């Protein structure tokens, strides 16, 4: 999925940013997507993305503790 495809919806673009976060482990993509799309997509997706970001942070902290 290309993030700049003109036929994609705001939700598609938001989901693309979630995918980039999961693949890279860098939560900045989620943070930016939430800021950009929070008034366009439903709160459910924002909450879901925040939980993914939190899970990534927790996994990084677990790796540091090991």
SVG drawing of the C-alpha trace seen along z (x, -y; Angstrom):
<svg xmlns="http://www.w3.org/2000/svg" viewBox="-16 -17 35 27">
<polyline fill="none" stroke="black" stroke-width="0.4" points="0.0,0.0 1.4,-3.4 0.7,-6.1 0.4,-8.8 -2.1,-7.0 -4.8,-9.6 -7.5,-6.9 -6.9,-6.2 -9.1,-7.5 -8.0,-9.2 -8.5,-5.9 -6.3,-4.1 -3.6,-6.7 -3.9,-6.4 -3.6,-2.7 -0.5,-3.0 1.1,-5.0 0.2,-2.4 1.9,0.2 5.0,-1.9 5.1,-2.1 4.8,1.6 7.5,2.3 9.9,-0.2 9.2,-0.3 9.2,-4.1 6.0,-5.5 6.5,-8.9 4.4,-7.7 1.5,-7.0 1.9,-10.2 1.9,-12.2 -1.0,-10.2 -3.1,-10.8 -2.5,-14.6 -3.3,-14.7 -6.4,-12.4 -7.9,-12.7 -10.7,-15.0 -11.3,-12.9 -11.5,-9.3 -13.5,-7.7 -12.2,-7.8 -12.0,-4.0 -9.1,-4.0 -7.3,-6.7 -7.6,-4.6 -6.5,-1.5 -3.4,-3.3 -2.5,-4.6 -2.7,-1.1 -0.3,0.1 2.1,-2.7 1.9,-1.8 2.6,1.8 5.7,0.9 7.0,-1.2 6.4,1.6 8.2,4.0 11.2,1.7 11.3,1.3 11.2,5.0 14.2,5.4 16.1,2.8 15.4,4.6 16.7,7.9"/>
</svg>
